[in-house]
């Protein structure tokens, strides 16, 4: 299929074509503007090519399936995307099916965010990445209509963005050394763990970069409480700042046991999905890793930050391998988080957007309206 040809959602093309052409507010009949007054959805699959094979404790891959989305309202276009790492259970097929089942033309006011996103959430359970793609595109659209970037609409100071980490996967020593060289501009390194090379990887990084703080992501890879506690102490002595998802996401009691004893904060990632999990994990984890593809987008992610703060939990904002569209969307929330892991766009070779940048390791937001992204011509 020609990936540039957007698929129009069920029935929407017909409805949009049949909609009347409205006149400008002043009734100026000489300046007709083609306004459908409806939300029109279109989308197409777009395979993300990874610059390096991505090796985690439980699998390896070189591409990520993705669906690119656009929401149009009165000639203004908002962009969104669904990224589907295979372990999350969504696919191009499931996202296409979900998006095709939506009828967003029933909404003639795109500012009814609660109504629109509640409708989308109730169409079918799960499908979190598919739901996020609509939420992200809606935020881009509304920000463009208002002429402001979302971090401003939320009242956040762009100078308060955190540094973002650069991820080093599980790999052979030669590859790890190459990645550490790539990571030099960053002020925070994230290391994937959970296989038999945990200490070896940290030792290589410490030899090459003695002082940079390191976050550790185990991706559910440890299977002994005692080993995990020993590792938390070992990592704490090597200037590590937190440990993410040490155990299987179902190990609630074991995680609470580790959290009580660990000198490092324990952050929930795979175990953490939706807003209600924030309350459930108080006392089990020290903090949460919010990702738009899990939270169903920015609307719920924004509520998660507020709730976690009220419960005195740490907040991290992360991403999947995504284009700068979803990564920049998440970056709009970054001025109010403790940690950011927003390098997903840098791990792919075929980004379709220009968006937030990383300067001296720090997330840098721009003042374009909406999410702050512009499509790269020809992609
Ligand atoms: Mg993680």
Boltz pocket constraint, residues with backbone or C-beta under 6 A from the ligand:
constraints:
  - pocket:
      binder: B
      contacts: [[A, 217], [A, 219], [A, 244], [A, 245], [A, 269], [A, 270], [A, 289]]
      max_distance: 6.0
